[in-house]
Amino acid sequence: MMIQFFIFLLLFSFMNLILSYKHFLILLLNLEFLVLITFFFMFFYLMNFNYEYYFSMVFLSLSVCESALGLSLLVLIMRSYGSDYFLSMNLLW
């Protein structure tokens, strides 16, 4: 039952990631939702088989680094282009 719920959340998040590609901030929020789903799935998996939770803490620290990198890219794009709207950016310059 729990695995079906996680699969549903993953599919919903991937669908949302594909359909909302216009703003960079929404893409970052969807990616963080994917990371949280993966973390909870991994935590419950490790809890079910009585493994240690060290790997989940490493994963959580790497996801924090990933989110900080995404926010710094968002600030860079906002300062360079004035908005996070992808279609207003000319990627070829």
PyMOL commands that place a pseudoatom at each C-alpha (Angstrom):
pseudoatom trace, name=CA, resn=MET, resi=1, chain=A, elem=C, hetatm=0, pos=[0.000, 0.000, 0.000]
pseudoatom trace, name=CA, resn=MET, resi=2, chain=A, elem=C, hetatm=0, pos=[2.784, 2.411, 0.925]
pseudoatom trace, name=CA, resn=ILE, resi=3, chain=A, elem=C, hetatm=0, pos=[4.785, 1.610, -2.211]
pseudoatom trace, name=CA, resn=GLN, resi=4, chain=A, elem=C, hetatm=0, pos=[1.784, 2.365, -4.406]
pseudoatom trace, name=CA, resn=PHE, resi=5, chain=A, elem=C, hetatm=0, pos=[1.426, 5.725, -2.674]
pseudoatom trace, name=CA, resn=PHE, resi=6, chain=A, elem=C, hetatm=0, pos=[5.079, 6.590, -3.325]
pseudoatom trace, name=CA, resn=ILE, resi=7, chain=A, elem=C, hetatm=0, pos=[4.793, 5.511, -6.953]
pseudoatom trace, name=CA, resn=PHE, resi=8, chain=A, elem=C, hetatm=0, pos=[1.703, 7.683, -7.344]
pseudoatom trace, name=CA, resn=LEU, resi=9, chain=A, elem=C, hetatm=0, pos=[3.551, 10.659, -5.838]
pseudoatom trace, name=CA, resn=LEU, resi=10, chain=A, elem=C, hetatm=0, pos=[6.535, 10.081, -8.120]
pseudoatom trace, name=CA, resn=LEU, resi=11, chain=A, elem=C, hetatm=0, pos=[4.357, 9.896, -11.218]
pseudoatom trace, name=CA, resn=PHE, resi=12, chain=A, elem=C, hetatm=0, pos=[2.432, 12.978, -10.155]
pseudoatom trace, name=CA, resn=SER, resi=13, chain=A, elem=C, hetatm=0, pos=[5.645, 14.878, -9.560]
pseudoatom trace, name=CA, resn=PHE, resi=14, chain=A, elem=C, hetatm=0, pos=[7.142, 13.835, -12.918]
pseudoatom trace, name=CA, resn=MET, resi=15, chain=A, elem=C, hetatm=0, pos=[3.949, 14.841, -14.680]
pseudoatom trace, name=CA, resn=ASN, resi=16, chain=A, elem=C, hetatm=0, pos=[3.987, 18.188, -12.903]
pseudoatom trace, name=CA, resn=LEU, resi=17, chain=A, elem=C, hetatm=0, pos=[7.652, 18.644, -13.811]
pseudoatom trace, name=CA, resn=ILE, resi=18, chain=A, elem=C, hetatm=0, pos=[6.929, 18.009, -17.486]
pseudoatom trace, name=CA, resn=LEU, resi=19, chain=A, elem=C, hetatm=0, pos=[3.842, 20.215, -17.670]
pseudoatom trace, name=CA, resn=SER, resi=20, chain=A, elem=C, hetatm=0, pos=[5.177, 23.241, -15.760]
pseudoatom trace, name=CA, resn=TYR, resi=21, chain=A, elem=C, hetatm=0, pos=[8.372, 24.138, -17.550]
pseudoatom trace, name=CA, resn=LYS, resi=22, chain=A, elem=C, hetatm=0, pos=[7.871, 27.885, -17.948]
pseudoatom trace, name=CA, resn=HIS, resi=23, chain=A, elem=C, hetatm=0, pos=[9.184, 29.180, -14.623]
pseudoatom trace, name=CA, resn=PHE, resi=24, chain=A, elem=C, hetatm=0, pos=[12.475, 28.187, -13.075]
pseudoatom trace, name=CA, resn=LEU, resi=25, chain=A, elem=C, hetatm=0, pos=[11.198, 28.475, -9.492]
pseudoatom trace, name=CA, resn=ILE, resi=26, chain=A, elem=C, hetatm=0, pos=[8.372, 25.998, -10.120]
pseudoatom trace, name=CA, resn=LEU, resi=27, chain=A, elem=C, hetatm=0, pos=[10.858, 23.570, -11.642]
pseudoatom trace, name=CA, resn=LEU, resi=28, chain=A, elem=C, hetatm=0, pos=[13.042, 23.859, -8.545]
pseudoatom trace, name=CA, resn=LEU, resi=29, chain=A, elem=C, hetatm=0, pos=[10.069, 23.228, -6.270]
pseudoatom trace, name=CA, resn=ASN, resi=30, chain=A, elem=C, hetatm=0, pos=[9.129, 20.133, -8.279]
pseudoatom trace, name=CA, resn=LEU, resi=31, chain=A, elem=C, hetatm=0, pos=[12.681, 18.829, -8.066]
pseudoatom trace, name=CA, resn=GLU, resi=32, chain=A, elem=C, hetatm=0, pos=[12.686, 19.333, -4.300]
pseudoatom trace, name=CA, resn=PHE, resi=33, chain=A, elem=C, hetatm=0, pos=[9.398, 17.458, -4.092]
pseudoatom trace, name=CA, resn=LEU, resi=34, chain=A, elem=C, hetatm=0, pos=[11.011, 14.583, -6.005]
pseudoatom trace, name=CA, resn=VAL, resi=35, chain=A, elem=C, hetatm=0, pos=[13.953, 14.602, -3.594]
pseudoatom trace, name=CA, resn=LEU, resi=36, chain=A, elem=C, hetatm=0, pos=[11.625, 14.532, -0.583]
pseudoatom trace, name=CA, resn=ILE, resi=37, chain=A, elem=C, hetatm=0, pos=[9.623, 11.639, -2.013]
pseudoatom trace, name=CA, resn=THR, resi=38, chain=A, elem=C, hetatm=0, pos=[12.839, 9.736, -2.664]
pseudoatom trace, name=CA, resn=PHE, resi=39, chain=A, elem=C, hetatm=0, pos=[14.059, 10.465, 0.866]
pseudoatom trace, name=CA, resn=PHE, resi=40, chain=A, elem=C, hetatm=0, pos=[10.835, 9.248, 2.481]
pseudoatom trace, name=CA, resn=PHE, resi=41, chain=A, elem=C, hetatm=0, pos=[10.786, 6.155, 0.312]
pseudoatom trace, name=CA, resn=MET, resi=42, chain=A, elem=C, hetatm=0, pos=[14.385, 5.375, 1.199]
pseudoatom trace, name=CA, resn=PHE, resi=43, chain=A, elem=C, hetatm=0, pos=[13.756, 6.056, 4.899]
pseudoatom trace, name=CA, resn=PHE, resi=44, chain=A, elem=C, hetatm=0, pos=[10.776, 3.702, 5.033]
pseudoatom trace, name=CA, resn=TYR, resi=45, chain=A, elem=C, hetatm=0, pos=[12.667, 1.099, 3.043]
pseudoatom trace, name=CA, resn=LEU, resi=46, chain=A, elem=C, hetatm=0, pos=[15.611, 1.225, 5.448]
pseudoatom trace, name=CA, resn=MET, resi=47, chain=A, elem=C, hetatm=0, pos=[13.245, 1.186, 8.418]
pseudoatom trace, name=CA, resn=ASN, resi=48, chain=A, elem=C, hetatm=0, pos=[11.454, -1.884, 7.069]
pseudoatom trace, name=CA, resn=PHE, resi=49, chain=A, elem=C, hetatm=0, pos=[14.653, -3.934, 6.801]
pseudoatom trace, name=CA, resn=ASN, resi=50, chain=A, elem=C, hetatm=0, pos=[16.252, -2.597, 10.016]
pseudoatom trace, name=CA, resn=TYR, resi=51, chain=A, elem=C, hetatm=0, pos=[19.229, -1.026, 8.293]
pseudoatom trace, name=CA, resn=GLU, resi=52, chain=A, elem=C, hetatm=0, pos=[21.143, 1.930, 9.618]
pseudoatom trace, name=CA, resn=TYR, resi=53, chain=A, elem=C, hetatm=0, pos=[19.971, 5.411, 8.736]
pseudoatom trace, name=CA, resn=TYR, resi=54, chain=A, elem=C, hetatm=0, pos=[23.412, 6.784, 7.945]
pseudoatom trace, name=CA, resn=PHE, resi=55, chain=A, elem=C, hetatm=0, pos=[22.848, 6.693, 4.191]
pseudoatom trace, name=CA, resn=SER, resi=56, chain=A, elem=C, hetatm=0, pos=[19.621, 8.663, 4.530]
pseudoatom trace, name=CA, resn=MET, resi=57, chain=A, elem=C, hetatm=0, pos=[21.484, 11.417, 6.384]
pseudoatom trace, name=CA, resn=VAL, resi=58, chain=A, elem=C, hetatm=0, pos=[24.110, 11.561, 3.630]
pseudoatom trace, name=CA, resn=PHE, resi=59, chain=A, elem=C, hetatm=0, pos=[21.340, 11.735, 1.035]
pseudoatom trace, name=CA, resn=LEU, resi=60, chain=A, elem=C, hetatm=0, pos=[19.631, 14.518, 2.973]
pseudoatom trace, name=CA, resn=SER, resi=61, chain=A, elem=C, hetatm=0, pos=[22.837, 16.561, 3.200]
pseudoatom trace, name=CA, resn=LEU, resi=62, chain=A, elem=C, hetatm=0, pos=[23.436, 16.152, -0.544]
pseudoatom trace, name=CA, resn=SER, resi=63, chain=A, elem=C, hetatm=0, pos=[19.883, 17.250, -1.281]
pseudoatom trace, name=CA, resn=VAL, resi=64, chain=A, elem=C, hetatm=0, pos=[20.432, 20.385, 0.807]
pseudoatom trace, name=CA, resn=CYS, resi=65, chain=A, elem=C, hetatm=0, pos=[23.537, 21.155, -1.264]
pseudoatom trace, name=CA, resn=GLU, resi=66, chain=A, elem=C, hetatm=0, pos=[21.509, 20.586, -4.433]
pseudoatom trace, name=CA, resn=SER, resi=67, chain=A, elem=C, hetatm=0, pos=[18.794, 22.975, -3.294]
pseudoatom trace, name=CA, resn=ALA, resi=68, chain=A, elem=C, hetatm=0, pos=[21.344, 25.652, -2.370]
pseudoatom trace, name=CA, resn=LEU, resi=69, chain=A, elem=C, hetatm=0, pos=[22.877, 25.335, -5.838]
pseudoatom trace, name=CA, resn=GLY, resi=70, chain=A, elem=C, hetatm=0, pos=[19.429, 25.633, -7.437]
pseudoatom trace, name=CA, resn=LEU, resi=71, chain=A, elem=C, hetatm=0, pos=[18.613, 28.762, -5.438]
pseudoatom trace, name=CA, resn=SER, resi=72, chain=A, elem=C, hetatm=0, pos=[21.931, 30.346, -6.372]
pseudoatom trace, name=CA, resn=LEU, resi=73, chain=A, elem=C, hetatm=0, pos=[21.189, 29.648, -10.053]
pseudoatom trace, name=CA, resn=LEU, resi=74, chain=A, elem=C, hetatm=0, pos=[17.745, 31.192, -9.584]
pseudoatom trace, name=CA, resn=VAL, resi=75, chain=A, elem=C, hetatm=0, pos=[19.292, 34.350, -8.109]
pseudoatom trace, name=CA, resn=LEU, resi=76, chain=A, elem=C, hetatm=0, pos=[21.802, 34.500, -10.975]
pseudoatom trace, name=CA, resn=ILE, resi=77, chain=A, elem=C, hetatm=0, pos=[19.041, 34.166, -13.580]
pseudoatom trace, name=CA, resn=MET, resi=78, chain=A, elem=C, hetatm=0, pos=[16.872, 36.753, -11.828]
pseudoatom trace, name=CA, resn=ARG, resi=79, chain=A, elem=C, hetatm=0, pos=[19.738, 39.254, -11.739]
pseudoatom trace, name=CA, resn=SER, resi=80, chain=A, elem=C, hetatm=0, pos=[20.784, 38.602, -15.321]
pseudoatom trace, name=CA, resn=TYR, resi=81, chain=A, elem=C, hetatm=0, pos=[17.420, 38.431, -17.093]
pseudoatom trace, name=CA, resn=GLY, resi=82, chain=A, elem=C, hetatm=0, pos=[15.001, 40.097, -14.666]
pseudoatom trace, name=CA, resn=SER, resi=83, chain=A, elem=C, hetatm=0, pos=[12.611, 37.149, -14.365]
pseudoatom trace, name=CA, resn=ASP, resi=84, chain=A, elem=C, hetatm=0, pos=[12.612, 33.374, -14.106]
pseudoatom trace, name=CA, resn=TYR, resi=85, chain=A, elem=C, hetatm=0, pos=[10.406, 32.960, -17.160]
pseudoatom trace, name=CA, resn=PHE, resi=86, chain=A, elem=C, hetatm=0, pos=[12.223, 30.575, -19.524]
pseudoatom trace, name=CA, resn=LEU, resi=87, chain=A, elem=C, hetatm=0, pos=[10.673, 31.812, -22.751]
pseudoatom trace, name=CA, resn=SER, resi=88, chain=A, elem=C, hetatm=0, pos=[11.959, 35.366, -22.189]
pseudoatom trace, name=CA, resn=MET, resi=89, chain=A, elem=C, hetatm=0, pos=[15.563, 34.178, -22.088]
pseudoatom trace, name=CA, resn=ASN, resi=90, chain=A, elem=C, hetatm=0, pos=[17.574, 33.903, -25.248]
pseudoatom trace, name=CA, resn=LEU, resi=91, chain=A, elem=C, hetatm=0, pos=[19.853, 30.951, -24.504]
pseudoatom trace, name=CA, resn=LEU, resi=92, chain=A, elem=C, hetatm=0, pos=[21.887, 31.427, -27.692]
pseudoatom trace, name=CA, resn=TRP, resi=93, chain=A, elem=C, hetatm=0, pos=[22.711, 35.093, -26.898]
for i in range(1, 93): cmd.bond("trace and resi %d" % i, "trace and resi %d" % (i + 1))
show_as sticks, trace
zoom trace
